[in-house]
Amino acid sequence: MTKPKNCITVAAAKTLQKNWNTTRAVDIAKAMGSKDCCAITFNIDQLQEFINYVKDESAKQGIDNPGIRVYFAAYNDKESTKATVFLNATESDDGNSDNNYGIDPLNMGNGGFPPKAY
């Protein structure tokens, strides 16, 4: 298998993470009083299962080219107030496409603590 065309270098990824840490993480930590998650890990089989689910359900709806959008989110209950993400199906792979609310989103990745910078 060949490398996907949209892969970036490790150096570019480190720069992007550093930008996030220096422009956002500091203010978030100050507002929350502690560090927050800066990365979420999903099991690869769980991701593949979700991709297959989105493809299958989208096909049933007549959507030929679905996308998956990643939303930043946060818990706010007695168990956690930390950041998370959820993955949501969209009606196409266009960045402006509508969400597909007929397909349930994926959550429950693992944020790990303390946060691990890239």
OpenMM code with the backbone's topology and positions (N, CA, C; nanometers):
from openmm import Vec3, app, unit

residues = "MET THR LYS PRO LYS ASN CYS ILE THR VAL ALA ALA ALA LYS THR LEU GLN LYS ASN TRP ASN THR THR ARG ALA VAL ASP ILE ALA LYS ALA MET GLY SER LYS ASP CYS CYS ALA ILE THR PHE ASN ILE ASP GLN LEU GLN GLU PHE ILE ASN TYR VAL LYS ASP GLU SER ALA LYS GLN GLY ILE ASP ASN PRO GLY ILE ARG VAL TYR PHE ALA ALA TYR ASN ASP LYS GLU SER THR LYS ALA THR VAL PHE LEU ASN ALA THR GLU SER ASP ASP GLY ASN SER ASP ASN ASN TYR GLY ILE ASP PRO LEU ASN MET GLY ASN GLY GLY PHE PRO PRO LYS ALA TYR".split()
positions = [
    Vec3(0.0846, -0.1179, 0.0000),
    Vec3(0.0000, 0.0000, 0.0000),
    Vec3(0.0888, 0.1238, 0.0000),
    Vec3(0.0488, 0.2240, -0.0751),
    Vec3(0.1251, 0.3485, -0.0808),
    Vec3(0.0769, 0.4452, 0.0274),
    Vec3(0.1628, 0.5361, 0.0621),
    Vec3(0.1301, 0.6375, 0.1623),
    Vec3(0.0200, 0.7286, 0.1079),
    Vec3(-0.0800, 0.7606, 0.1894),
    Vec3(-0.1851, 0.8531, 0.1443),
    Vec3(-0.1264, 0.9894, 0.1066),
    Vec3(-0.1880, 1.0550, 0.0093),
    Vec3(-0.1343, 1.1801, -0.0440),
    Vec3(-0.1379, 1.2956, 0.0556),
    Vec3(-0.2241, 1.2920, 0.1548),
    Vec3(-0.2353, 1.4042, 0.2477),
    Vec3(-0.1544, 1.3865, 0.3761),
    Vec3(-0.0657, 1.2894, 0.3798),
    Vec3(0.0222, 1.2742, 0.4959),
    Vec3(0.1163, 1.3936, 0.5024),
    Vec3(0.1512, 1.4312, 0.6248),
    Vec3(0.2486, 1.5384, 0.6446),
    Vec3(0.3695, 1.4784, 0.7152),
    Vec3(0.4782, 1.5525, 0.7168),
    Vec3(0.5987, 1.5030, 0.7833),
    Vec3(0.5814, 1.5102, 0.9352),
    Vec3(0.6633, 1.4340, 1.0050),
    Vec3(0.6643, 1.4405, 1.1510),
    Vec3(0.6991, 1.5827, 1.1950),
    Vec3(0.7923, 1.6455, 1.1281),
    Vec3(0.8318, 1.7827, 1.1631),
    Vec3(0.7137, 1.8788, 1.1484),
    Vec3(0.6370, 1.8643, 1.0413),
    Vec3(0.5195, 1.9505, 1.0221),
    Vec3(0.4159, 1.9251, 1.1310),
    Vec3(0.3975, 1.7991, 1.1674),
    Vec3(0.3026, 1.7662, 1.2735),
    Vec3(0.3481, 1.8265, 1.4065),
    Vec3(0.4779, 1.8191, 1.4347),
    Vec3(0.5299, 1.8772, 1.5586),
    Vec3(0.5077, 2.0284, 1.5605),
    Vec3(0.5245, 2.0930, 1.4471),
    Vec3(0.5002, 2.2370, 1.4378),
    Vec3(0.3539, 2.2689, 1.4637),
    Vec3(0.2645, 2.1927, 1.4029),
    Vec3(0.1211, 2.2152, 1.4249),
    Vec3(0.0843, 2.1972, 1.5722),
    Vec3(0.1370, 2.0930, 1.6353),
    Vec3(0.1080, 2.0685, 1.7771),
    Vec3(0.1663, 2.1806, 1.8629),
    Vec3(0.2875, 2.2243, 1.8300),
    Vec3(0.3491, 2.3343, 1.9055),
    Vec3(0.2642, 2.4604, 1.8921),
    Vec3(0.2148, 2.4875, 1.7726),
    Vec3(0.1283, 2.6043, 1.7524),
    Vec3(0.0048, 2.5960, 1.8418),
    Vec3(-0.0556, 2.4783, 1.8497),
    Vec3(-0.1742, 2.4608, 1.9341),
    Vec3(-0.1381, 2.4820, 2.0811),
    Vec3(-0.0273, 2.4215, 2.1231),
    Vec3(0.0145, 2.4336, 2.2630),
    Vec3(0.0441, 2.5774, 2.3030),
    Vec3(0.1061, 2.6544, 2.2139),
    Vec3(0.1443, 2.7912, 2.2498),
    Vec3(0.0329, 2.8929, 2.2280),
    Vec3(-0.0658, 2.8623, 2.1462),
    Vec3(-0.1720, 2.9597, 2.1193),
    Vec3(-0.3049, 2.9245, 2.1840),
    Vec3(-0.3219, 2.7998, 2.2339),
    Vec3(-0.4501, 2.7600, 2.2905),
    Vec3(-0.4389, 2.6883, 2.4245),
    Vec3(-0.3466, 2.5946, 2.4334),
    Vec3(-0.3373, 2.5107, 2.5531),
    Vec3(-0.3102, 2.5928, 2.6791),
    Vec3(-0.2308, 2.6966, 2.6680),
    Vec3(-0.1985, 2.7806, 2.7834),
    Vec3(-0.3255, 2.8456, 2.8380),
    Vec3(-0.4051, 2.9026, 2.7505),
    Vec3(-0.5286, 2.9688, 2.7942),
    Vec3(-0.6303, 2.8689, 2.8479),
    Vec3(-0.6375, 2.7524, 2.7875),
    Vec3(-0.7294, 2.6492, 2.8360),
    Vec3(-0.6881, 2.6046, 2.9758),
    Vec3(-0.5602, 2.5799, 2.9953),
    Vec3(-0.5115, 2.5382, 3.1276),
    Vec3(-0.5379, 2.6463, 3.2321),
    Vec3(-0.5182, 2.7712, 3.1933),
    Vec3(-0.5423, 2.8824, 3.2851),
    Vec3(-0.6913, 2.8889, 3.3221),
    Vec3(-0.7786, 2.8741, 3.2246),
    Vec3(-0.9226, 2.8811, 3.2493),
    Vec3(-0.9721, 2.7628, 3.3313),
    Vec3(-0.9156, 2.6448, 3.3078),
    Vec3(-0.9614, 2.5244, 3.3762),
    Vec3(-0.8892, 2.4989, 3.5081),
    Vec3(-0.7727, 2.5575, 3.5233),
    Vec3(-0.6945, 2.5329, 3.6431),
    Vec3(-0.6091, 2.4072, 3.6353),
    Vec3(-0.6054, 2.3437, 3.5196),
    Vec3(-0.5212, 2.2261, 3.4974),
    Vec3(-0.5075, 2.2024, 3.3475),
    Vec3(-0.4099, 2.1198, 3.3102),
    Vec3(-0.3937, 2.0846, 3.1686),
    Vec3(-0.5153, 2.0061, 3.1213),
    Vec3(-0.5465, 2.0199, 2.9941),
    Vec3(-0.6557, 1.9456, 2.9338),
    Vec3(-0.5985, 1.8486, 2.8310),
    Vec3(-0.6809, 1.7582, 2.7850),
    Vec3(-0.6393, 1.6644, 2.6798),
    Vec3(-0.5965, 1.7417, 2.5562),
    Vec3(-0.4955, 1.6919, 2.4892),
    Vec3(-0.4523, 1.7534, 2.3635),
    Vec3(-0.4480, 1.6497, 2.2517),
    Vec3(-0.4903, 1.5279, 2.2834),
    Vec3(-0.4934, 1.4210, 2.1834),
    Vec3(-0.5878, 1.3117, 2.2317),
    Vec3(-0.6542, 1.2474, 2.1377),
    Vec3(-0.7453, 1.1371, 2.1682),
    Vec3(-0.7026, 1.0174, 2.0843),
    Vec3(-0.6924, 0.9017, 2.1468),
    Vec3(-0.6535, 0.7795, 2.0779),
    Vec3(-0.7751, 0.6909, 2.0563),
    Vec3(-0.7919, 0.6437, 1.9329),
    Vec3(-0.8964, 0.5475, 1.8994),
    Vec3(-0.8309, 0.4171, 1.8563),
    Vec3(-0.8910, 0.3080, 1.8921),
    Vec3(-0.8484, 0.1770, 1.8467),
    Vec3(-0.8691, 0.1698, 1.6950),
    Vec3(-0.7717, 0.1192, 1.6225),
    Vec3(-0.7799, 0.1156, 1.4762),
    Vec3(-0.8975, 0.0315, 1.4265),
    Vec3(-0.9267, -0.0786, 1.4948),
    Vec3(-1.0419, -0.1607, 1.4553),
    Vec3(-1.1724, -0.0853, 1.4768),
    Vec3(-1.1790, -0.0073, 1.5851),
    Vec3(-1.2972, 0.0741, 1.6127),
    Vec3(-1.3153, 0.1799, 1.5034),
    Vec3(-1.2066, 0.2412, 1.4612),
    Vec3(-1.2146, 0.3391, 1.3528),
    Vec3(-1.2588, 0.2749, 1.2217),
    Vec3(-1.2020, 0.1583, 1.1905),
    Vec3(-1.2406, 0.0902, 1.0673),
    Vec3(-1.3874, 0.0503, 1.0704),
    Vec3(-1.4327, 0.0043, 1.1859),
    Vec3(-1.5740, -0.0315, 1.2020),
    Vec3(-1.6632, 0.0911, 1.1787),
    Vec3(-1.6219, 0.2064, 1.2308),
    Vec3(-1.6994, 0.3286, 1.2107),
    Vec3(-1.6985, 0.3705, 1.0641),
    Vec3(-1.5838, 0.3627, 0.9991),
    Vec3(-1.5756, 0.3960, 0.8564),
    Vec3(-1.6687, 0.3060, 0.7765),
    Vec3(-1.6659, 0.1761, 0.8050),
    Vec3(-1.7545, 0.0825, 0.7345),
    Vec3(-1.9016, 0.1150, 0.7607),
    Vec3(-1.9340, 0.1487, 0.8861),
    Vec3(-2.0708, 0.1860, 0.9238),
    Vec3(-2.1160, 0.3094, 0.8468),
    Vec3(-2.0293, 0.4122, 0.8392),
    Vec3(-2.0634, 0.5344, 0.7660),
    Vec3(-2.0839, 0.5042, 0.6176),
    Vec3(-1.9949, 0.4248, 0.5593),
    Vec3(-2.0095, 0.3891, 0.4176),
    Vec3(-2.1406, 0.3138, 0.3921),
    Vec3(-2.1690, 0.2136, 0.4743),
    Vec3(-2.2889, 0.1318, 0.4554),
    Vec3(-2.4168, 0.2125, 0.4742),
    Vec3(-2.4247, 0.2889, 0.5827),
    Vec3(-2.5458, 0.3668, 0.6104),
    Vec3(-2.5636, 0.4787, 0.5080),
    Vec3(-2.4539, 0.5402, 0.4659),
    Vec3(-2.4611, 0.6446, 0.3636),
    Vec3(-2.5127, 0.5876, 0.2317),
    Vec3(-2.4633, 0.4699, 0.1941),
    Vec3(-2.5085, 0.4057, 0.0704),
    Vec3(-2.6585, 0.3789, 0.0759),
    Vec3(-2.7080, 0.3344, 0.1908),
    Vec3(-2.8523, 0.3104, 0.2071),
    Vec3(-2.9317, 0.4392, 0.1881),
    Vec3(-2.8696, 0.5546, 0.2179),
    Vec3(-2.9349, 0.6847, 0.2042),
    Vec3(-2.9103, 0.7473, 0.0667),
    Vec3(-2.8388, 0.6764, -0.0196),
    Vec3(-2.8096, 0.7282, -0.1527),
    Vec3(-2.6956, 0.8287, -0.1553),
    Vec3(-2.6127, 0.8289, -0.0524),
    Vec3(-2.4975, 0.9194, -0.0453),
    Vec3(-2.3750, 0.8423, -0.0935),
    Vec3(-2.3193, 0.8877, -0.2056),
    Vec3(-2.2092, 0.8148, -0.2690),
    Vec3(-2.0710, 0.8518, -0.2166),
    Vec3(-2.0547, 0.9714, -0.1650),
    Vec3(-1.9220, 1.0195, -0.1279),
    Vec3(-1.9248, 1.0833, 0.0113),
    Vec3(-1.9536, 1.0043, 0.1150),
    Vec3(-1.9639, 1.0633, 0.2493),
    Vec3(-1.8276, 1.1069, 0.3020),
    Vec3(-1.8326, 1.1905, 0.4027),
    Vec3(-1.7116, 1.2314, 0.4719),
    Vec3(-1.7270, 1.2048, 0.6201),
    Vec3(-1.6211, 1.2283, 0.6932),
    Vec3(-1.6242, 1.2190, 0.8391),
    Vec3(-1.5606, 1.3465, 0.8929),
    Vec3(-1.6351, 1.4152, 0.9782),
    Vec3(-1.5889, 1.5399, 1.0394),
    Vec3(-1.5497, 1.5118, 1.1843),
    Vec3(-1.4409, 1.5723, 1.2292),
    Vec3(-1.3970, 1.5589, 1.3681),
    Vec3(-1.4371, 1.6862, 1.4422),
    Vec3(-1.5149, 1.6681, 1.5483),
    Vec3(-1.5562, 1.7814, 1.6309),
    Vec3(-1.4795, 1.7818, 1.7623),
    Vec3(-1.4301, 1.8975, 1.8014),
    Vec3(-1.3754, 1.9151, 1.9356),
    Vec3(-1.4940, 1.9251, 2.0298),
    Vec3(-1.4822, 1.8653, 2.1464),
    Vec3(-1.5932, 1.8645, 2.2412),
    Vec3(-1.5364, 1.8568, 2.3828),
    Vec3(-1.6245, 1.8606, 2.4822),
    Vec3(-1.5795, 1.8509, 2.6217),
    Vec3(-1.6877, 1.7847, 2.7047),
    Vec3(-1.6440, 1.7054, 2.7990),
    Vec3(-1.7359, 1.6482, 2.8967),
    Vec3(-1.7643, 1.7548, 3.0024),
    Vec3(-1.8757, 1.7425, 3.0672),
    Vec3(-1.9095, 1.8356, 3.1744),
    Vec3(-2.0008, 1.7641, 3.2728),
    Vec3(-1.9432, 1.6644, 3.3388),
    Vec3(-2.0217, 1.5886, 3.4358),
    Vec3(-1.9325, 1.5524, 3.5541),
    Vec3(-1.9855, 1.4737, 3.6464),
    Vec3(-1.9092, 1.4429, 3.7679),
    Vec3(-1.7859, 1.3567, 3.7405),
    Vec3(-1.7825, 1.2901, 3.6253),
    Vec3(-1.6692, 1.2042, 3.5923),
    Vec3(-1.5556, 1.2781, 3.5225),
    Vec3(-1.5889, 1.3812, 3.4439),
    Vec3(-1.4847, 1.4496, 3.3691),
    Vec3(-1.5313, 1.5858, 3.3189),
    Vec3(-1.4362, 1.6773, 3.3108),
    Vec3(-1.4590, 1.8057, 3.2446),
    Vec3(-1.3557, 1.8254, 3.1337),
    Vec3(-1.2889, 1.7176, 3.0953),
    Vec3(-1.1806, 1.7243, 2.9979),
    Vec3(-1.2320, 1.7265, 2.8539),
    Vec3(-1.1435, 1.7652, 2.7657),
    Vec3(-1.1734, 1.7698, 2.6230),
    Vec3(-1.1845, 1.6291, 2.5655),
    Vec3(-1.2566, 1.6207, 2.4560),
    Vec3(-1.2675, 1.4975, 2.3790),
    Vec3(-1.2912, 1.5367, 2.2339),
    Vec3(-1.3076, 1.4410, 2.1493),
    Vec3(-1.3517, 1.4627, 2.0118),
    Vec3(-1.4580, 1.3595, 1.9815),
    Vec3(-1.5407, 1.3886, 1.8827),
    Vec3(-1.6267, 1.2848, 1.8272),
    Vec3(-1.6237, 1.2964, 1.6765),
    Vec3(-1.6425, 1.1839, 1.6111),
    Vec3(-1.6406, 1.1768, 1.4659),
    Vec3(-1.7836, 1.1678, 1.4165),
    Vec3(-1.8158, 1.2500, 1.3173),
    Vec3(-1.9516, 1.2593, 1.2678),
    Vec3(-1.9549, 1.2419, 1.1165),
    Vec3(-2.0486, 1.1629, 1.0698),
    Vec3(-2.0652, 1.1437, 0.9252),
    Vec3(-2.1205, 1.2708, 0.8615),
    Vec3(-2.0755, 1.2978, 0.7396),
    Vec3(-2.1267, 1.4113, 0.6634),
    Vec3(-2.1838, 1.3614, 0.5310),
    Vec3(-2.2592, 1.4474, 0.4660),
    Vec3(-2.3268, 1.4086, 0.3425),
    Vec3(-2.2356, 1.4081, 0.2210),
    Vec3(-2.1154, 1.4623, 0.2346),
    Vec3(-2.0132, 1.4520, 0.1303),
    Vec3(-1.8785, 1.4799, 0.1961),
    Vec3(-1.7720, 1.4690, 0.1173),
    Vec3(-1.6397, 1.4957, 0.1736),
    Vec3(-1.5982, 1.6413, 0.1575),
    Vec3(-1.6900, 1.7260, 0.1134),
    Vec3(-1.6662, 1.8696, 0.1021),
    Vec3(-1.6660, 1.9303, 0.2423),
    Vec3(-1.5742, 2.0197, 0.2699),
    Vec3(-1.5637, 2.0810, 0.4023),
    Vec3(-1.6885, 2.1556, 0.4464),
    Vec3(-1.7703, 2.1990, 0.3521),
    Vec3(-1.8930, 2.2716, 0.3851),
    Vec3(-2.0168, 2.1832, 0.3832),
    Vec3(-1.9982, 2.0545, 0.3707),
    Vec3(-2.1109, 1.9640, 0.3603),
    Vec3(-2.1909, 1.9596, 0.4902),
    Vec3(-2.3170, 1.9238, 0.4786),
    Vec3(-2.4036, 1.9112, 0.5957),
    Vec3(-2.3692, 1.7853, 0.6741),
    Vec3(-2.3928, 1.7913, 0.8043),
    Vec3(-2.3803, 1.6719, 0.8872),
    Vec3(-2.4889, 1.5731, 0.8495),
    Vec3(-2.4596, 1.4461, 0.8616),
    Vec3(-2.5593, 1.3429, 0.8384),
    Vec3(-2.6088, 1.2962, 0.9758),
    Vec3(-2.7201, 1.3549, 1.0190),
    Vec3(-2.7744, 1.3231, 1.1511),
    Vec3(-2.8468, 1.1893, 1.1533),
    Vec3(-2.8507, 1.1192, 1.0407),
    Vec3(-2.9088, 0.9865, 1.0347),
    Vec3(-2.8104, 0.8767, 1.0733),
    Vec3(-2.6867, 0.9157, 1.1016),
    Vec3(-2.5824, 0.8209, 1.1416),
    Vec3(-2.5259, 0.8681, 1.2754),
    Vec3(-2.5241, 0.7793, 1.3739),
    Vec3(-2.4740, 0.8163, 1.5064),
    Vec3(-2.3239, 0.8421, 1.5032),
    Vec3(-2.2771, 0.9468, 1.5730),
    Vec3(-2.1345, 0.9777, 1.5807),
    Vec3(-2.0567, 0.8755, 1.6640),
    Vec3(-1.9243, 0.8787, 1.6499),
    Vec3(-1.8343, 0.7932, 1.7272),
    Vec3(-1.7639, 0.8772, 1.8327),
    Vec3(-1.7610, 0.8273, 1.9548),
    Vec3(-1.6898, 0.8905, 2.0657),
    Vec3(-1.6170, 0.7802, 2.1406),
    Vec3(-1.5774, 0.8042, 2.2576),
    Vec3(-1.5176, 0.7074, 2.3487),
    Vec3(-1.3757, 0.6664, 2.3102),
    Vec3(-1.3018, 0.7611, 2.2549),
    Vec3(-1.1591, 0.7398, 2.2413),
    Vec3(-1.0970, 0.7568, 2.3793),
    Vec3(-0.9677, 0.7505, 2.3873),
    Vec3(-0.8991, 0.7607, 2.5153),
    Vec3(-0.8074, 0.8822, 2.5109),
    Vec3(-0.8315, 0.9772, 2.6022),
    Vec3(-0.7516, 1.0984, 2.6056),
    Vec3(-0.6197, 1.0828, 2.6772),
    Vec3(-0.6118, 0.9877, 2.7677),
    Vec3(-0.4895, 0.9681, 2.8439),
    Vec3(-0.4578, 1.0867, 2.9328),
    Vec3(-0.3933, 1.0609, 3.0447),
    Vec3(-0.3552, 1.1685, 3.1338),
    Vec3(-0.2305, 1.1271, 3.2095),
    Vec3(-0.1332, 1.2147, 3.2202),
    Vec3(-0.1355, 1.3522, 3.1735),
    Vec3(-0.1272, 1.3591, 3.0208),
    Vec3(-0.1658, 1.4745, 2.9645),
    Vec3(-0.1620, 1.4880, 2.8187),
    Vec3(-0.0226, 1.4646, 2.7625),
    Vec3(-0.0164, 1.4018, 2.6483),
    Vec3(0.1113, 1.3744, 2.5817),
    Vec3(0.1240, 1.4641, 2.4594),
    Vec3(0.2184, 1.5548, 2.4651),
    Vec3(0.2434, 1.6417, 2.3491),
    Vec3(0.3080, 1.5594, 2.2383),
    Vec3(0.2826, 1.5967, 2.1144),
    Vec3(0.3418, 1.5293, 1.9999),
    Vec3(0.4861, 1.5688, 1.9929),
] * unit.nanometer
topology = app.Topology()
chain = topology.addChain("A")
for resn in residues:
    res = topology.addResidue(resn, chain)
    for name in ("N", "CA", "C"):
        topology.addAtom(name, app.Element.getBySymbol(name[0]), res)
